[in-house]
Amino acid sequence: MEFIAPIVILVLAVALLTQALKVVRQQQVGIVERLGKFRRTLDPGPHLLVPLIDNVRYTMDMREAVVPFPPQGVITEDNLMVSIDSVIYFQVVDPVRAAYEAQNYIQAIEQLTMTTLRNIIGGLDLEQTLTSREEINAKLRAVLDEATGKWGIKVNRVELRSIEPPATIRDAMEKGARAERDKRAAILLAEGQRQSQILSASGDREASILRAQGERESAVLRAQADRQAQMLRAEGEAQAITTVFGAIHAGKPDQSLLAYQYLQMLPNLAKGDANKVWVVPSELNDALKGLGRAAGNMLSGYGEPEAGEFEAPEKIDVFAEIAQQKVEAEGEAGRAVEQAIAEAQQMENSRAARRASINTPPAELNPGTPDVAASAPQEVPEPQAEPEQ
């Protein structure tokens, strides 16, 4: 029994010391009441209290608190029910007023937030509600900060986490948004096609202009080339005609040469594989008459030849000559004219030689052997036709 009293005293002393020593953690404030009345606040750290008289009634957390509130149904101005859930960021700035001014400040903030949201959303339609979150947050924060200021609480931020309209409204909104997107896509597609058509038309126009300019320049160059070619061709033909005409005049052809040339050109009428029937032109008789007349004049100019002096020229078979000319190929017109001029010169030379031989006295000739070869008229060689090209 002697040891019980000290032990009891020791236990009571430890219990009293435990109650007297109070440790407050960092970012917390203790509210001390003495006999049920507010006495003082305890800052972070160890503190000694009067046992059985002082009591730490509240321990207030001074850090910023985040409290999410469950979704609440709110009616908009256009009578649509939307579900809104929010988050409140607040901080206790006066622990004494927070402990004694509001019985449960978190519940008070929640209820105040719900009523304030109803007031704010009730003045907005659905479109404004969905697009005016910043404005709603600012209004809600101002109302809550003013109401909770007397509770020793400062509302730092209010955020609306989600605004959920009814399912039918969401479907309608999705359809409207889809229609709007389709409309913008169609407009962009139409503008793209318009720009593409404009660019294509501009490109076609420029290509057509360049093509027309190229064709014009090409036509001009072709016309200039044709003009120069025609001028050169005309100059060549003029020089050829002048040369032929000068050669003919220099040769002084007579009627017999022209008639003979006409006979030479007759085979050209029958030239070709398609000519089955050859029609003799009416001018052939005139040509033969002219040729015969020329031959008669030539013989009459010589007078009656003596016997043995010369032989009469052979009779020309016109049709045989024509047949021979048909078989043989004719050359170019220029060469035929040159041949005709050469033949005319030869005939003129032979005619002059025959006149000289006739006018020679008989004493000069060998009386025993008359010079028949000298007195006989020389046969004019017929022009040889060039081989057919």
C-alpha positions in Angstrom: 0.0 0.0 0.0 2.9 2.2 0.6 3.9 2.1 -3.2 0.4 2.7 -4.6 0.1 6.4 -3.7 3.4 7.4 -5.4 2.4 5.4 -8.5 -1.0 7.1 -8.7 0.6 10.5 -8.2 3.0 9.7 -11.0 0.3 8.6 -13.3 -1.7 11.7 -12.6 1.3 13.9 -13.2 2.0 12.2 -16.6 -1.7 12.7 -17.6 -1.7 16.3 -16.5 1.6 16.9 -18.4 0.2 15.3 -21.5 -2.8 17.5 -21.4 -0.7 20.6 -20.7 1.7 20.0 -23.6 0.1 20.5 -27.0 2.0 20.4 -30.3 0.5 22.2 -33.4 1.6 21.1 -36.8 2.8 23.4 -39.6 0.0 25.2 -41.6 -2.4 24.6 -38.8 -3.8 26.8 -36.0 -5.3 25.6 -32.7 -8.3 27.4 -31.2 -8.0 27.2 -27.3 -11.0 27.6 -25.1 -10.8 28.1 -21.3 -13.8 26.8 -19.5 -15.8 27.0 -22.8 -14.8 30.5 -23.8 -12.3 31.4 -26.5 -9.0 32.0 -25.0 -6.3 32.2 -27.7 -4.9 30.6 -30.9 -2.0 28.3 -31.0 0.6 28.8 -33.8 2.6 25.8 -35.2 4.9 24.3 -32.5 4.7 23.1 -28.9 2.5 24.9 -26.3 1.8 24.5 -22.6 -1.8 24.7 -21.5 -3.5 24.7 -18.1 -4.7 21.2 -17.5 -8.4 20.7 -17.0 -9.0 24.4 -17.8 -7.6 25.1 -21.3 -8.8 22.9 -24.2 -7.9 23.0 -27.9 -11.4 22.9 -29.4 -10.7 23.4 -33.1 -7.6 22.8 -35.3 -8.0 24.8 -38.5 -6.1 23.9 -41.7 -4.7 27.1 -43.2 -3.9 25.6 -46.6 -6.0 26.2 -49.7 -8.7 23.6 -50.0 -10.3 22.1 -53.1 -13.9 21.0 -52.7 -15.8 19.4 -55.7 -19.5 19.6 -55.6 -21.8 17.0 -57.2 -23.7 17.9 -60.4 -26.7 20.1 -59.9 -29.7 20.5 -62.2 -30.1 24.1 -63.3 -32.8 25.5 -65.6 -31.7 28.0 -68.3 -33.7 31.0 -69.6 -35.0 28.9 -72.5 -36.4 26.3 -70.0 -33.8 23.6 -70.6 -32.5 21.5 -67.8 -28.7 21.3 -67.7 -26.5 19.5 -65.2 -23.5 21.5 -63.8 -20.8 20.3 -61.4 -18.3 22.8 -60.0 -15.1 23.0 -58.1 -14.4 25.6 -55.4 -10.9 26.7 -54.3 -10.9 28.5 -51.0 -8.6 29.2 -48.0 -9.2 30.0 -44.3 -7.7 33.4 -43.6 -9.3 34.0 -40.1 -9.5 30.7 -38.1 -11.5 32.2 -35.3 -14.2 33.5 -37.5 -14.2 30.3 -39.5 -14.7 28.3 -36.3 -17.4 30.4 -34.8 -19.2 32.3 -37.6 -20.3 29.3 -39.6 -21.4 26.0 -38.2 -20.2 24.1 -41.3 -18.6 26.4 -43.7 -18.1 23.7 -46.4 -21.7 22.9 -46.5 -22.6 26.6 -46.5 -20.3 27.2 -49.5 -21.9 24.3 -51.3 -25.4 25.6 -50.8 -24.4 29.1 -51.7 -22.8 27.9 -54.9 -26.0 26.0 -55.9 -28.3 29.0 -55.4 -25.8 31.4 -57.1 -25.6 29.1 -60.1 -29.3 28.9 -60.4 -29.5 32.7 -60.4 -26.7 33.1 -63.0 -27.8 30.3 -65.3 -31.4 31.4 -65.1 -30.6 34.6 -66.9 -28.8 32.8 -69.8 -30.0 30.6 -72.6 -28.3 27.3 -73.4 -26.0 28.8 -76.1 -24.8 31.5 -73.7 -24.4 28.9 -70.9 -22.1 26.7 -73.0 -20.0 29.6 -74.4 -19.8 31.9 -71.3 -17.9 29.8 -68.7 -15.5 32.5 -67.9 -18.2 35.0 -67.3 -20.1 32.5 -65.1 -17.0 31.7 -63.1 -16.3 35.4 -62.5 -19.8 36.1 -61.3 -19.9 33.0 -59.1 -16.6 33.8 -57.5 -17.6 37.4 -56.7 -20.8 36.3 -55.0 -19.1 33.5 -53.0 -16.2 35.7 -52.0 -18.5 38.4 -50.7 -20.7 35.9 -48.8 -17.8 34.0 -47.2 -15.8 37.0 -46.3 -17.5 37.3 -42.9 -16.7 33.6 -42.3 -13.0 34.3 -42.5 -12.8 32.4 -45.8 -11.5 33.6 -49.1 -12.7 32.0 -52.3 -9.8 32.1 -54.8 -11.3 30.4 -57.8 -14.5 28.8 -59.0 -14.5 26.4 -62.0 -17.4 24.7 -63.8 -16.1 21.3 -64.6 -18.9 20.2 -67.0 -22.2 21.5 -68.3 -24.3 18.6 -69.5 -27.5 19.4 -71.5 -30.2 16.8 -72.0 -29.6 13.9 -74.4 -32.1 15.2 -77.0 -30.4 18.6 -76.9 -27.0 17.0 -77.3 -28.2 15.1 -80.4 -29.7 18.3 -81.9 -26.5 20.2 -81.2 -24.4 17.4 -82.7 -26.7 17.4 -85.8 -26.4 21.2 -86.0 -22.7 21.1 -85.6 -22.4 18.4 -88.2 -24.6 20.4 -90.6 -22.5 23.4 -90.0 -19.3 21.5 -90.6 -20.8 20.0 -93.8 -21.8 23.5 -94.8 -18.3 24.8 -94.3 -16.8 21.8 -96.1 -19.2 22.3 -99.0 -18.3 26.0 -99.1 -14.6 25.3 -99.0 -15.0 22.7 -101.7 -17.0 25.0 -103.9 -14.4 27.8 -103.4 -11.6 25.3 -104.2 -13.4 24.2 -107.4 -14.1 27.8 -108.3 -10.4 28.7 -107.8 -9.4 25.6 -109.8 -11.8 26.5 -112.7 -10.5 30.1 -112.7 -6.9 28.9 -112.8 -7.7 26.3 -115.4 -9.5 28.9 -117.5 -6.7 31.4 -117.1 -4.2 28.7 -118.1 -6.3 27.7 -121.1 -6.6 31.4 -122.1 -2.9 32.0 -121.9 -2.2 28.7 -123.7 -4.7 29.7 -126.5 -3.1 33.1 -126.8 0.4 31.6 -127.0 -0.9 29.0 -129.5 -2.6 31.7 -131.6 0.5 33.8 -131.5 2.6 30.9 -132.5 0.3 30.0 -135.4 0.2 33.6 -136.5 4.0 33.8 -136.5 4.2 30.5 -138.3 1.7 31.6 -140.9 3.6 34.8 -141.4 6.8 32.9 -141.8 5.2 30.4 -144.2 3.7 33.3 -146.2 7.0 35.0 -146.4 8.7 31.8 -147.5 6.0 31.1 -150.1 6.3 34.7 -151.4 10.1 34.4 -151.7 9.8 31.0 -153.3 7.2 32.3 -155.8 9.4 35.3 -156.5 12.5 33.1 -157.0 10.4 30.7 -159.2 9.0 33.6 -161.2 12.5 35.1 -161.7 13.7 31.7 -162.8 10.9 31.2 -165.2 11.3 34.7 -166.5 15.0 34.1 -167.1 14.3 30.8 -168.7 11.6 32.3 -171.0 14.0 35.2 -171.8 16.8 32.8 -172.6 14.6 30.6 -174.8 13.0 33.6 -176.5 16.4 35.1 -177.2 17.7 31.8 -178.5 14.7 31.4 -180.8 15.0 34.9 -182.1 18.7 34.4 -182.5 18.1 31.2 -184.6 15.4 33.0 -186.8 13.1 30.0 -187.1 10.8 29.8 -190.2 7.4 28.2 -190.8 8.8 24.8 -191.6 10.7 24.6 -188.2 7.5 25.5 -186.3 5.5 22.9 -188.3 8.2 20.3 -187.5 8.2 21.2 -183.8 4.5 20.9 -183.8 4.8 17.4 -185.2 7.3 16.5 -182.5 4.9 17.6 -179.8 2.1 15.4 -181.1 3.3 12.2 -179.3 2.7 13.9 -176.0 -1.0 13.7 -176.7 -0.8 9.9 -176.7 1.5 9.7 -173.7 0.2 7.7 -170.8 -1.2 4.3 -170.0 -4.8 5.4 -169.8 -4.9 6.7 -173.4 -6.7 3.9 -175.4 -7.9 6.1 -178.2 -5.7 8.8 -179.8 -7.6 11.6 -181.6 -5.6 13.4 -184.3 -6.2 17.1 -184.0 -7.5 19.1 -186.9 -4.4 21.3 -186.9 -2.4 18.3 -188.1 -3.5 18.9 -191.7 -2.5 22.6 -191.5 0.9 21.6 -190.1 1.5 19.0 -192.8 0.4 21.6 -195.5 2.8 24.1 -194.0 5.6 21.6 -193.9 4.9 20.6 -197.5 4.7 24.1 -198.6 8.0 24.8 -197.0 9.6 21.8 -198.7 8.1 22.9 -202.0 9.5 26.4 -201.6 12.9 24.9 -200.8 12.9 22.7 -203.9 11.6 25.5 -206.1 14.4 27.7 -204.9 16.9 25.2 -206.1 15.4 24.9 -209.6 15.1 21.8 -211.6 18.0 19.5 -210.7 20.0 18.0 -213.4 20.1 14.3 -213.8 22.6 12.7 -211.5 23.3 15.9 -209.6 21.4 15.1 -206.4 18.6 12.9 -205.1 15.3 14.2 -204.0 14.7 14.1 -200.3 12.9 11.1 -199.1 9.2 11.3 -198.5 8.5 11.7 -194.8 6.1 9.1 -193.3 4.2 11.2 -190.8 2.4 8.4 -189.1 5.5 6.3 -188.8 7.3 9.3 -187.3 4.4 9.7 -184.8 4.5 6.0 -183.9 8.3 6.2 -183.4 7.8 9.3 -181.3 5.2 7.6 -179.1 7.6 4.7 -178.4 10.5 7.0 -177.5 10.4 9.2 -174.5 10.5 12.9 -174.7 12.8 15.1 -172.7 12.1 18.4 -170.9 10.7 21.3 -172.8 13.8 23.4 -172.5 16.0 20.8 -174.1 13.5 20.2 -176.9 13.6 23.9 -177.7 17.4 23.9 -177.7 17.4 20.8 -180.0 14.9 22.6 -182.3 17.2 25.6 -182.4 20.2 23.4 -183.2 18.2 21.6 -185.9 17.1 24.9 -187.4 20.8 26.1 -187.5 21.8 22.8 -189.1 19.0 23.1 -191.8 20.1 26.6 -192.5 23.7 25.6 -192.9 22.7 22.7 -195.2 20.5 24.9 -197.2 23.3 27.4 -197.7 25.7 24.5 -198.7 23.2 23.3 -201.3 22.8 26.8 -202.7 26.5 27.1 -203.0 26.9 23.7 -204.7 24.1 24.6 -207.3 25.7 28.0 -208.1 29.1 26.4 -208.8 29.9 26.2 -212.6 29.9 22.8 -214.3 33.6 23.2 -215.4 34.7 23.1 -211.9 33.2 19.7 -211.4 34.8 16.5 -212.6 33.1 15.8 -216.0 33.5 12.1 -215.7 32.2 11.7 -212.3 29.6 14.1 -211.3 29.7 15.0 -207.6 26.4 13.6 -206.6 27.2 13.7 -202.9 28.0 17.4 -203.1 24.9 18.3 -205.2 22.5 16.1 -203.3 20.6 17.7 -200.6 21.9 16.6 -197.1 19.4 14.8 -195.0 18.6 16.5 -191.8 19.1 14.1 -188.9 16.0 13.5 -186.9 16.2 14.5 -183.3 16.8 11.6 -181.0 14.4 11.5 -178.1 15.7 11.2 -174.7 15.0 8.0 -172.8 11.9 8.1 -170.7 12.6 9.2 -167.2 
